[in-house]
């Protein structure tokens, strides 16, 4: 069974084609800067042959045409009928979708209805779906939602202390994001620990340019740092995370900034970038090593805010079997892992310095053998998780038929 995973952005289409019998990647690529003069298409085959081409790509229709032409030219999809389904990443499913959904007109309508909650992501996700249906209408298509994993949060965790009608009439609540990644690494952690996921308690840290932490109790998300939008929670590359909400009003009054300007400032000019002028963690480390005090402060703030969430989620969970680092920073930044785990012995957290410095395998334990809490570094694979969920959705549909 072959499943294609699509992640459509406003100016890009990222894709992976999986052979589900062994979960191998036949080809993975990205078409970037769609609609611009310097568009490009990069892809890699299973044998690690890599190709990058400058292309003329004016819209998503041309992007998907190029994608399917590439699959055929590379002989990874000789006949489109070989494709069992297409799994689409959709950032926001509101309260409608707790599981993957076989896409039809009603599902597309509901994705459109929550565009106000994800104005930067859902329109692009929907555009990718519409174009895939136009070109591959005979192929079943499945929507997999970033928010779905977090719909198990109890009401006292997802509600904000705001007037009731803001929730009931306008959907103002905590939704959480990165759910596909948190779900994937939770499953991998339970497998590593040798316990059923339904009996496993975890704190999972997805740390990349966007970052979030989730408390998982008996395999279910019960709290998560991102909220109604991906702006809340941890300090991130260019997003502020948790701040006093009255800062918005202060900026408006004292600097005469518009709502749009404040939104841009908090999403694109804050976080690490706001503190030290750089949002790439590798560059920030180089700056800190060269003596830049702003970079040192950014690193200290980043690690400190993660520690605060870990402490809070220990209180929420009561028992934690493992602390899981994932995402580009979580998987590759040994300095950060060390400083997050410093002086956390009261929680049973201790890190083995030698293990921490080794290159990351798909799943590594970097805690000492006698540690009360396992510290795992797990390479996330959101594309594979989307493919797995799409396969399960399709198999369920066939079983019902």
Rosetta blueprint (number, residue, H / E / L):
1 X L
2 X E
3 X E
4 X E
5 X E
6 X E
7 X E
8 X E
9 X L
10 X L
11 X L
12 X L
13 X E
14 X E
15 X E
16 X E
17 X E
18 X E
19 X E
20 X L
21 X L
22 X L
23 X L
24 X E
25 X E
26 X E
27 X E
28 X E
29 X E
30 X E
31 X E
32 X E
33 X L
34 X L
35 X L
36 X L
37 X L
38 X L
39 X E
40 X E
41 X E
42 X E
43 X E
44 X E
45 X E
46 X L
47 X L
48 X L
49 X L
50 X E
51 X E
52 X E
53 X E
54 X E
55 X E
56 X L
57 X L
58 X L
59 X L
60 X H
61 X H
62 X H
63 X H
64 X H
65 X H
66 X H
67 X H
68 X H
69 X H
70 X H
71 X H
72 X H
73 X H
74 X L
75 X L
76 X L
77 X L
78 X L
79 X L
80 X H
81 X H
82 X H
83 X E
84 X E
85 X E
86 X E
87 X E
88 X E
89 X E
90 X E
91 X L
92 X L
93 X L
94 X L
95 X L
96 X L
97 X L
98 X L
99 X L
100 X L
101 X E
102 X E
103 X L
104 X L
105 X H
106 X H
107 X H
108 X H
109 X H
110 X H
111 X H
112 X H
113 X H
114 X L
115 X H
116 X H
117 X H
118 X L
119 X L
120 X L
121 X L
122 X H
123 X H
124 X H
125 X H
126 X H
127 X H
128 X H
129 X H
130 X H
131 X H
132 X H
133 X H
134 X H
135 X H
136 X L
137 X L
138 X L
139 X L
140 X L
141 X E
142 X E
143 X E
144 X E
145 X E
146 X L
147 X L
148 X H
149 X H
150 X H
151 X H
152 X H
153 X L
154 X L
155 X H
156 X H
157 X H
158 X H
159 X L
160 X L
161 X L
162 X L
163 X L
164 X H
165 X H
166 X H
167 X H
168 X H
169 X L
170 X L
171 X L
172 X L
173 X L
174 X L
175 X L
176 X L
177 X L
178 X L
179 X H
180 X H
181 X H
182 X H
183 X H
184 X H
185 X H
186 X H
187 X H
188 X H
189 X H
190 X H
191 X H
192 X H
193 X H
194 X L
195 X L
196 X L
197 X H
198 X H
199 X H
200 X L
201 X L
202 X E
203 X E
204 X E
205 X E
206 X E
207 X E
208 X L
209 X L
210 X L
211 X E
212 X E
213 X E
214 X E
215 X E
216 X E
217 X E
218 X L
219 X L
220 X E
221 X E
222 X E
223 X E
224 X E
225 X L
226 X L
227 X L
228 X L
229 X L
230 X L
231 X L
232 X L
233 X L
234 X L
235 X L
236 X L
237 X L
238 X L
239 X L
240 X L
241 X L
242 X L
243 X L
244 X L
245 X L
246 X H
247 X H
248 X H
249 X H
250 X H
251 X H
252 X H
253 X H
254 X H
255 X H
256 X L
257 X L
258 X L
259 X H
260 X H
261 X H
262 X H
263 X H
264 X H
265 X H
266 X H
267 X H
268 X H
269 X L
270 X L
271 X H
272 X H
273 X H
274 X H
275 X H
276 X H
277 X L
278 X L
279 X L
280 X L
281 X H
282 X H
283 X H
284 X H
285 X H
286 X H
287 X H
288 X H
289 X H
290 X L
291 X L
292 X L
293 X H
294 X H
295 X H
296 X H
297 X H
298 X H
299 X H
300 X H
301 X H
302 X H
303 X H
304 X H
305 X H
306 X H
307 X H
308 X H
309 X H
310 X H
311 X H
312 X H
313 X H
314 X H
315 X H
316 X H
317 X H
318 X L
319 X L
320 X L
321 X L
322 X E
323 X E
324 X E
325 X E
326 X E
327 X H
328 X H
329 X H
330 X H
331 X H
332 X H
333 X L
334 X H
335 X H
336 X H
337 X H
338 X H
339 X H
340 X H
341 X H
342 X L
343 X L
344 X L
345 X H
346 X H
347 X H
348 X L
349 X L
350 X L
351 X L
352 X L
353 X H
354 X H
355 X H
356 X H
357 X H
358 X L
359 X L
360 X L
361 X L
362 X L
363 X E
364 X E
365 X E
366 X L
367 X L
368 X L
369 X L
370 X L
371 X L
372 X L
373 X L
374 X E
375 X E
376 X E
377 X E
378 X E
379 X L
380 X L
381 X L
382 X H
383 X H
384 X H
385 X H
386 X H
387 X H
388 X H
389 X H
390 X H
391 X H
392 X H
393 X H
394 X H
395 X H
396 X H
397 X H
398 X H
399 X H
400 X H
401 X L
